[in-house]
Structure formats: structure tokens, C-alpha cells
Amino acid sequence: MRKYNVAIVGIRGAVGQEMLKILQQRRFPYGRLKLFSTSSEENFVDEQGNLIEAIRKDSFKDMEIGLFSPGASVSKIWAPVAARDGCVVIDNTSQFRMDPDVPLVVPEVNPEEIKNHKGIIANPNCSTIQMVVALKPLHDYGKIKRIVVSTYQSVSGAGSDAMRELQEQAADPKVLPKVFPYPIAFNLIPQIDVPMDNLYTKEEMKMVHETKKIMKDDSIQVTATCVRVPVLRSHSESVNIETEKKITRKKAVELLSRAPGVTVMDDLPHNKYPLPLDAAGKDDIFVGRIREDETIDNGLNLWIVSDNLRKGAALNAIQIAEELVRQKLIK
């Protein structure tokens, strides 16, 4: 079996660590593995004995796949450098997602877009990924006209410092916030990322634009409200859709039950529905509370939960790498 040289950029972050773990768990056929930190100018050995390298101009000359999660400003500089040296970059930042020349890929939804890459493939936003995986089979059957989504996003989406802040404040509510503008323990913050001119946040507009690009349908109307909640790991979403063709609850359950990457947990009388604790550490998107919207003719409500560090980031990137191998797109 052919093996591929893989680089992980941003190894010290939560997503970078998850990428390394998933590569090993899924037995990805890697040969040489380089781990890069963008916050160090010198090489060093971490606590696990791994060599962590500082990035140089020639760092990617022998690399074939680059898994990037270092922050958009870093990817902007180094992803093109890697691509020029023949390393196919799968970038988890927001830097290239809406670039018309860069495929934005969720393998369960639009794997055919991978072949159109020009050296860089974008990994979508975590909240977008879990939503489109669940909505794709419904869109294929009934054509979605409108999406109204409210997200309940865990602190891990803001990084490991945010996770520590929640844990510290849960133990002592007097601990002052540093990562967030307000205390997050025992609280909700209805703002994720910076505000835009239309008074939506950048996170909310990511969901709007990325959904249309991934689904290849600019006619879908999307509106979002994104909320940070005091959960360590896994994002939850309340999603309401309106479709051209009627989708009954029974049909929705049938479609979702056979959709790749989806697990249906839907038995309200027996208190069975997805919870963040259920999704943590799991690969699938979990869907429950499936019910018809009684206020319109063709509407559905869904509750969608997923581990944002796995499927929402690291796993999706590695699934793209697996598709590159399967489609024989690595020279």
C-alpha cells in the first residue's frame, strides 16, 4: 500500500491534536509525518516525545498532504507556499472558504468538488458542516427553500483556553473572563465572532454563505443566530427548514436513517434525543426532535448535534484526505 507524507500545521491547538489522534485511529496511510507549530521559531520536542518543527520556506518540499489549522492569517501565508511545493493543503481556517477557486468540501455532501482543487481545499466552519450533512438528503428529496438555524456552540470552538476558562469559572464563579467578554459558566453569550454591518456576526454569515456554496444552490435562503453555551465539547443546532416538496416526519426519518455519517436518535416519549455528551468523541452527526412544522405546509424542525472538534473540524479534514487518496488525486 502506498503511503503519503503528511504535515499537520497548528499541532499545539485543540484541532491539531485531534487531527493527529484521528490519523492514527483511522490508520491513514501516512509515511513521514511532520508536526508544525506556528508559535515557535525553533524546533522542540513536546511532552509526548514528538518533534515539533518551526515552519520554514522549504518545510513542505517533500510533503504530499497538509492538514492546516493554525488560524486564518497563518494559512494565508503558508498554505500557498505548501501548495506551490506540491503539497495539497486541506485548510481548516476561514481564509479560503469563499474563494471561488477553492473547493469547500464535506465528503458526505459534495465529494466530487475535491477533484477541482488547485492545491488548496477548504474545510467548512464546524456549525455549517454538521448542518449540511443532515440537510443534504432532505434537500435532494424535497429541495430546501429556507433554513432558520439557531446554534448552541460549545466553548471548545474558541480553543483550549476557552475550555479552561469554563472549567475554572464553574469551580469558582468569581474567576474573571479573559477569552470571552462575559462569564461563560452558568451563562449564554449570543455572539460568536465579530459583528458585521448587517448586525449579524461573522459566524452567522459563515453559515449563510458556506451552506449555499456547499449545497451548490444560491436560491436557499439561510438565516442564523449563533450562541456560545457553557458546554465543553459538541455543538447543537435547532434547525427549521421549508421545502418545495412535502417531507413528512416519517419520510425524514427514513431519509436520515440511511444517510452516510448520520445517526437518528428520535424517541421523545422515552426521552431519546441527541445531547452534546452523546456526540463527544463520536464521528457521526446525531439528529432528533424531528417533527413537522405545523405553521407552514412544507416545514420540518430538527435538532442536530455533533462533536465540533471531530466532524466539525479534524475528522472532516482527514475524510477529505481519504477522498484524495481514494480518487487518486495525489501525484
N, C-alpha and C positions, 0 to 999 in steps of 0.2 A: 504493500500500500504506500502510495506517495505521501510524503509528509511535507508540511508547509511551515516556513519560517514566519513567526507571529510576533508582533510588537504590541505591548499594552502601554499606552501613554496616559498618565494620570493614575498610576498604580496606587498611590497613597490615599486616594479618595475612596468613598464607600462603593461607588460603581466600579472603579478599577479593581478593587479587591474582589468584588462579586464576579467580574469578568474572569479573573484568574481561577476562582473556585469552579465556575461553570465550565470553563475549558477542560478542566481536569475531570469533573463529574460526567461530562458528555463524551469524554475520550476523543476530543477533537484531534485530528491527526497532525499535531504540530511537531516540528523538528526542533529548530532553535527557537528559544523564547526569550525575548528581550523585554525588560521591565523598565519603564522610564518615569522619572519624577520631574515635573516642570518647576518645582520649587527649590531645587538644589542645583548648584553649579558644579558639584563634584560627585563622582560615583561613591556609593557607600553600600554596606551590607545591612539589611534590615534585621529585625528580631528573629525572623524565621530562617535567616541564613541566605536570603535571596539577594543577588547583586542588583542594586537599583542604579540605573545609569542616568546621567545628565544628558540632555539632548544636544547633539552636535549636527553640523550640516551634512555629515556623511553617515549619520546613525541608521538610515533606512536603506542603504545601498544593497544589502543582502536580505531585506525583509520582503515578504510577499503579501502579508495581510497586516494592517494596522488597526487596532481597536483603540479609538481615541475617546477619552472623557476627561479632558483637562480644563474645561472652560472655553467659551467661545473665542475669547481673544487669543488664546494659545493655539487653538485649532486653526484660526485664521492664518497664523504664521506658518505652522509646521505641517498641516495637512497637505498643502500644495507642494511643499518640499518633499514629503514622503511620496506623494503621487508621481512627481517628476522622476523619482528614482525607481519607479515600477512597483511600489507598494500600494495595494488597493486599500484605501482608508475607509473604515466604517466609523463615522463620526457621531458621537452621542450628544454633541452640543447643538445649540440653536443656529450656529454660524451659517450652515449651508442648506438648511431645510427648505427654504423657499426660493433657492436658486433654481431657475428653470432648467439649468444644465446638470443638476444633481438629482438623482433619483431619491425619493423619500419612501422608505420601504418598510412594510410589515409583512413578513413572509406568508402569513395565512391569508393576506388580503391582496397584495399586488406583487408576487414574486417575479413576475415577468419583467418588471421595471429594472431589475438588477442588471440585466444584460446591456442596458443603456448607459451604464456608468462610464465616466471619463477619468476614472482614478479615485473618485470620492463618492461614497454612498452615505446619505444622511439617515440617522436613526431618529424617529419622531419623538416628540415630547411624551413623557410617561402617561399623562392623563389621556392623550389622544390615542395612544397605542391600544389601551385596554378597551376604549370605547369602540374603535373601528373594528377590532376583532369580533366583538359581539354584534355589531350592527351590519357587518358585511353580508351574512346570509339573509338577513331581513331585507336589506337593500336589493339584493339580487332577486328576491321573490316579489317584493311589493313596491319597490322604488321609494326611497325615503324623500319626502319633500322638505321636512323641517325637523330640526333637533333642538330641544331645550335641555341643557345639561347643567346640573349643579354638582360640583366636586367637593369631596371631603378628603383632603390630601394630608398624608402623614408627614411628620417632621423630617423623616429621612430624605424626603425630596429636597430639603435645604442643606443636606450634608451631615457629617458625623458630629460637628459642633452643635448643630440644632438638636440632634438626638440627646446629646449630653445635657443640653440646656433644659429639655423637657424632664429628664430624669432628676436633675438637680432641683428643679422647681417643684416637682411632685413630692420630693422629700422635704423641701423647705420652701414654701411659697414666698418667702422674703427674698429669695435669690433674684437679683435684678436681671432683666432681659438684656442680652448682647446681640444675639443673632436676629431676633425678631423685635419689632418696635414695641410690643406689649408682652406681658407674661403669656405663655402658651399653655402651661399646666392649668387644668380646670377652666379652660377658656377656648374661644374660637376667634380666628382673625380672618375677616372677609376680604383679604387682599393677599394675592401671591404675585410677586414681581411688581414692576413699576407701572404707574398709571399711564395710559395713552391719551391722546387728545379727545377721544370719544368717551372717556371716563371708564372704559373697560381697562383691565390690566393686561400687561403683555402676555401673561399666562393664558388668559381667557381668549385673546386674539390668536394665540398659537393654535388653540383647539379649533377655532373657526377656519383659519386658512389651511392648516395641515389636513384637516378632515376632507376638505374639498380636493386637495391635491392627491391624497392617498386614494380616495374613492373615485378619482377622475370624473368628478361631477360638480361643476361650479354652480349648478342650479340648486343644490342643497342649501337651505337656509339654516344657519347654526347660531345659537346664542348661548353664552356660558357665564356661569358665576363660579369662581374658584375660591375655596375656603380652606385655610390651614386649620387642622384639628389636632388635639393632643393624643395622637396615636403614633407609635414609634415607626411602624412599617406597614405598608399596604394602603393604597388609595381606594376610596369608594366613590361611586357616582350614582346619582339619581338622574335617569335619562328618560325623557318623554319624546317620542317620535310620532310624526304624522306621515302616512304613506299614501301613495296613489291607489294602490290595491289593498283591499281589506286583509289584514292579518289577524286572525283570531288568536286568543291565548293558546289554544291547542296547537295551532299551526306554528306559532312562535316557539313553543316548547319543542316541537318536533324538529324544526329547522336548527335551533340552537343545540339540541342534544346530539346532532350529528356533525356539527361544525368543528373543524380542527382547532385545537387549543382552547376549547370552551367546555366547562363543566356546569351543568344546570343543578342548582340547589334550590328547589322551589316547592315547599310544602308548608304554607303559612299556618294551617291548623295545628301542625306539630312543631311549630317554631323553627322551621328549617329554612334558612336563607343565608347568603354569604356574609361572613364577618371578616374584618381585617385579620384577626387571629387565624382564621381558616386559610387565608390566602398566603400568609407569610411563609416564605421558603418554598412555595409551590410555583410550578411553571404555568399553569392554566389561568384563564380568565374565568371567574365564577359569576354566574348570573342567577338572580332570583327575583322575587316580588313581581313576576311577570303578570301583567293584567291589562285588560283593555281600558282605554281612556273613555269614559262614558260621556265626556263633554263634546267629543267630535266623532265623526263617522269612522274614520280610519286612524285610530291612535292607539299607541301602546306605551305603558310605563315599564321600566326595567331598573333593577338595582344591580350594579356591576362593580365587582371588587377584584383587585389584582395586586400582587407584590410589585411595587413600583421600582425596586432595585433589580428584580429579576426580569420579568417580562417587560416591565416598563422601561428598562434600560439595558442591562448587561446581557440577558438572555436573548432579547430581540437582535442585538448586535451580533451575537455568536450564531444565531439562526441565519442571519444574512451571510455570514462567513461560510456556514454549511451549505447554503444555496450556491455561493460562488464555486465551491468545490463540486457540488452535485451537477451544476450546469457547465462545469469545466471552463470557467471563465478566468482562472488563474493561469497565466502563461508559464 
